[in-house]
Amino acid sequence: MNTQFADLQKSSTQLLTGLQKLGQLNLEVAQASFADASKAAQTIFAAKNPQEFATLVAAEFKAAPAKATAYGTQVRDIFTAASQR
């Protein structure tokens, strides 16, 4: 019975630690996204012609998959660490 309680307590602690790390990651991503969006908007709207505008917008869209992949990797790492302890 004590072993089961200890296992449950350990699992609960791991889950809470993982959720805390995930929450922190999401907060950091939200802050970075807001900063990136502000900077991108300033850059894009400073374009001098439609071609430059299109080029800048395309560059922003190109960066999005890499950012999403990095986020996914970090989430996976958090869950992997939480499940291995």
Biotite code that builds the C-alpha atoms (Angstrom):
import biotite.structure as struc

atoms = struc.array([
    struc.Atom([0.000, 0.000, 0.000], chain_id="A", res_id=1, res_name="MET", atom_name="CA", element="C"),
    struc.Atom([2.826, 2.423, 0.843], chain_id="A", res_id=2, res_name="ASN", atom_name="CA", element="C"),
    struc.Atom([4.523, 1.637, -2.461], chain_id="A", res_id=3, res_name="THR", atom_name="CA", element="C"),
    struc.Atom([1.354, 2.398, -4.398], chain_id="A", res_id=4, res_name="GLN", atom_name="CA", element="C"),
    struc.Atom([0.913, 5.688, -2.564], chain_id="A", res_id=5, res_name="PHE", atom_name="CA", element="C"),
    struc.Atom([4.539, 6.609, -3.192], chain_id="A", res_id=6, res_name="ALA", atom_name="CA", element="C"),
    struc.Atom([4.154, 5.787, -6.900], chain_id="A", res_id=7, res_name="ASP", atom_name="CA", element="C"),
    struc.Atom([0.983, 7.849, -7.106], chain_id="A", res_id=8, res_name="LEU", atom_name="CA", element="C"),
    struc.Atom([2.641, 10.755, -5.344], chain_id="A", res_id=9, res_name="GLN", atom_name="CA", element="C"),
    struc.Atom([5.666, 10.551, -7.661], chain_id="A", res_id=10, res_name="LYS", atom_name="CA", element="C"),
    struc.Atom([3.447, 10.435, -10.747], chain_id="A", res_id=11, res_name="SER", atom_name="CA", element="C"),
    struc.Atom([1.410, 13.396, -9.524], chain_id="A", res_id=12, res_name="SER", atom_name="CA", element="C"),
    struc.Atom([4.552, 15.402, -8.863], chain_id="A", res_id=13, res_name="THR", atom_name="CA", element="C"),
    struc.Atom([5.891, 14.579, -12.322], chain_id="A", res_id=14, res_name="GLN", atom_name="CA", element="C"),
    struc.Atom([2.595, 15.593, -13.919], chain_id="A", res_id=15, res_name="LEU", atom_name="CA", element="C"),
    struc.Atom([2.480, 18.892, -12.060], chain_id="A", res_id=16, res_name="LEU", atom_name="CA", element="C"),
    struc.Atom([6.101, 19.648, -12.916], chain_id="A", res_id=17, res_name="THR", atom_name="CA", element="C"),
    struc.Atom([5.418, 18.921, -16.578], chain_id="A", res_id=18, res_name="GLY", atom_name="CA", element="C"),
    struc.Atom([2.316, 21.115, -16.570], chain_id="A", res_id=19, res_name="LEU", atom_name="CA", element="C"),
    struc.Atom([4.257, 23.921, -14.901], chain_id="A", res_id=20, res_name="GLN", atom_name="CA", element="C"),
    struc.Atom([6.977, 23.720, -17.559], chain_id="A", res_id=21, res_name="LYS", atom_name="CA", element="C"),
    struc.Atom([4.361, 23.621, -20.323], chain_id="A", res_id=22, res_name="LEU", atom_name="CA", element="C"),
    struc.Atom([2.636, 26.684, -18.876], chain_id="A", res_id=23, res_name="GLY", atom_name="CA", element="C"),
    struc.Atom([5.937, 28.544, -18.695], chain_id="A", res_id=24, res_name="GLN", atom_name="CA", element="C"),
    struc.Atom([6.763, 27.578, -22.284], chain_id="A", res_id=25, res_name="LEU", atom_name="CA", element="C"),
    struc.Atom([3.364, 28.793, -23.477], chain_id="A", res_id=26, res_name="ASN", atom_name="CA", element="C"),
    struc.Atom([3.821, 32.106, -21.689], chain_id="A", res_id=27, res_name="LEU", atom_name="CA", element="C"),
    struc.Atom([7.263, 32.577, -23.224], chain_id="A", res_id=28, res_name="GLU", atom_name="CA", element="C"),
    struc.Atom([5.953, 31.672, -26.686], chain_id="A", res_id=29, res_name="VAL", atom_name="CA", element="C"),
    struc.Atom([3.063, 34.121, -26.334], chain_id="A", res_id=30, res_name="ALA", atom_name="CA", element="C"),
    struc.Atom([5.413, 36.931, -25.295], chain_id="A", res_id=31, res_name="GLN", atom_name="CA", element="C"),
    struc.Atom([7.846, 36.176, -28.114], chain_id="A", res_id=32, res_name="ALA", atom_name="CA", element="C"),
    struc.Atom([5.017, 35.920, -30.638], chain_id="A", res_id=33, res_name="SER", atom_name="CA", element="C"),
    struc.Atom([3.657, 39.307, -29.628], chain_id="A", res_id=34, res_name="PHE", atom_name="CA", element="C"),
    struc.Atom([7.094, 40.896, -29.884], chain_id="A", res_id=35, res_name="ALA", atom_name="CA", element="C"),
    struc.Atom([7.751, 39.230, -33.254], chain_id="A", res_id=36, res_name="ASP", atom_name="CA", element="C"),
    struc.Atom([4.350, 40.298, -34.594], chain_id="A", res_id=37, res_name="ALA", atom_name="CA", element="C"),
    struc.Atom([4.930, 43.913, -33.561], chain_id="A", res_id=38, res_name="SER", atom_name="CA", element="C"),
    struc.Atom([8.351, 43.979, -35.161], chain_id="A", res_id=39, res_name="LYS", atom_name="CA", element="C"),
    struc.Atom([7.076, 42.271, -38.326], chain_id="A", res_id=40, res_name="ALA", atom_name="CA", element="C"),
    struc.Atom([4.157, 44.680, -38.637], chain_id="A", res_id=41, res_name="ALA", atom_name="CA", element="C"),
    struc.Atom([6.459, 47.680, -38.358], chain_id="A", res_id=42, res_name="GLN", atom_name="CA", element="C"),
    struc.Atom([8.797, 46.227, -40.968], chain_id="A", res_id=43, res_name="THR", atom_name="CA", element="C"),
    struc.Atom([6.053, 45.181, -43.366], chain_id="A", res_id=44, res_name="ILE", atom_name="CA", element="C"),
    struc.Atom([4.159, 48.449, -43.196], chain_id="A", res_id=45, res_name="PHE", atom_name="CA", element="C"),
    struc.Atom([7.365, 50.378, -43.810], chain_id="A", res_id=46, res_name="ALA", atom_name="CA", element="C"),
    struc.Atom([7.643, 48.738, -47.245], chain_id="A", res_id=47, res_name="ALA", atom_name="CA", element="C"),
    struc.Atom([8.168, 51.268, -49.980], chain_id="A", res_id=48, res_name="LYS", atom_name="CA", element="C"),
    struc.Atom([6.319, 49.419, -52.748], chain_id="A", res_id=49, res_name="ASN", atom_name="CA", element="C"),
    struc.Atom([3.983, 46.455, -53.248], chain_id="A", res_id=50, res_name="PRO", atom_name="CA", element="C"),
    struc.Atom([6.811, 44.137, -54.310], chain_id="A", res_id=51, res_name="GLN", atom_name="CA", element="C"),
    struc.Atom([8.794, 44.835, -51.141], chain_id="A", res_id=52, res_name="GLU", atom_name="CA", element="C"),
    struc.Atom([5.602, 44.387, -49.119], chain_id="A", res_id=53, res_name="PHE", atom_name="CA", element="C"),
    struc.Atom([4.971, 40.985, -50.724], chain_id="A", res_id=54, res_name="ALA", atom_name="CA", element="C"),
    struc.Atom([8.574, 39.904, -50.159], chain_id="A", res_id=55, res_name="THR", atom_name="CA", element="C"),
    struc.Atom([8.445, 40.837, -46.477], chain_id="A", res_id=56, res_name="LEU", atom_name="CA", element="C"),
    struc.Atom([5.102, 39.084, -45.948], chain_id="A", res_id=57, res_name="VAL", atom_name="CA", element="C"),
    struc.Atom([6.423, 35.956, -47.669], chain_id="A", res_id=58, res_name="ALA", atom_name="CA", element="C"),
    struc.Atom([9.484, 35.978, -45.414], chain_id="A", res_id=59, res_name="ALA", atom_name="CA", element="C"),
    struc.Atom([7.248, 36.075, -42.332], chain_id="A", res_id=60, res_name="GLU", atom_name="CA", element="C"),
    struc.Atom([5.195, 33.140, -43.587], chain_id="A", res_id=61, res_name="PHE", atom_name="CA", element="C"),
    struc.Atom([8.374, 31.188, -44.313], chain_id="A", res_id=62, res_name="LYS", atom_name="CA", element="C"),
    struc.Atom([9.524, 31.520, -40.697], chain_id="A", res_id=63, res_name="ALA", atom_name="CA", element="C"),
    struc.Atom([6.250, 30.242, -39.204], chain_id="A", res_id=64, res_name="ALA", atom_name="CA", element="C"),
    struc.Atom([6.778, 26.477, -39.795], chain_id="A", res_id=65, res_name="PRO", atom_name="CA", element="C"),
    struc.Atom([10.218, 26.552, -38.169], chain_id="A", res_id=66, res_name="ALA", atom_name="CA", element="C"),
    struc.Atom([8.786, 28.300, -35.120], chain_id="A", res_id=67, res_name="LYS", atom_name="CA", element="C"),
    struc.Atom([5.939, 25.789, -34.894], chain_id="A", res_id=68, res_name="ALA", atom_name="CA", element="C"),
    struc.Atom([8.379, 22.887, -35.198], chain_id="A", res_id=69, res_name="THR", atom_name="CA", element="C"),
    struc.Atom([10.577, 24.313, -32.441], chain_id="A", res_id=70, res_name="ALA", atom_name="CA", element="C"),
    struc.Atom([7.538, 24.694, -30.184], chain_id="A", res_id=71, res_name="TYR", atom_name="CA", element="C"),
    struc.Atom([6.446, 21.124, -30.904], chain_id="A", res_id=72, res_name="GLY", atom_name="CA", element="C"),
    struc.Atom([9.919, 19.840, -30.099], chain_id="A", res_id=73, res_name="THR", atom_name="CA", element="C"),
    struc.Atom([9.938, 21.670, -26.773], chain_id="A", res_id=74, res_name="GLN", atom_name="CA", element="C"),
    struc.Atom([6.500, 20.308, -25.870], chain_id="A", res_id=75, res_name="VAL", atom_name="CA", element="C"),
    struc.Atom([7.632, 16.780, -26.748], chain_id="A", res_id=76, res_name="ARG", atom_name="CA", element="C"),
    struc.Atom([10.757, 17.208, -24.615], chain_id="A", res_id=77, res_name="ASP", atom_name="CA", element="C"),
    struc.Atom([8.655, 18.359, -21.646], chain_id="A", res_id=78, res_name="ILE", atom_name="CA", element="C"),
    struc.Atom([6.344, 15.345, -21.913], chain_id="A", res_id=79, res_name="PHE", atom_name="CA", element="C"),
    struc.Atom([9.246, 12.972, -22.428], chain_id="A", res_id=80, res_name="THR", atom_name="CA", element="C"),
    struc.Atom([11.050, 14.293, -19.356], chain_id="A", res_id=81, res_name="ALA", atom_name="CA", element="C"),
    struc.Atom([7.878, 14.084, -17.261], chain_id="A", res_id=82, res_name="ALA", atom_name="CA", element="C"),
    struc.Atom([7.229, 10.497, -18.240], chain_id="A", res_id=83, res_name="SER", atom_name="CA", element="C"),
    struc.Atom([10.780, 9.205, -17.669], chain_id="A", res_id=84, res_name="GLN", atom_name="CA", element="C"),
    struc.Atom([11.297, 10.097, -14.037], chain_id="A", res_id=85, res_name="ARG", atom_name="CA", element="C"),
])
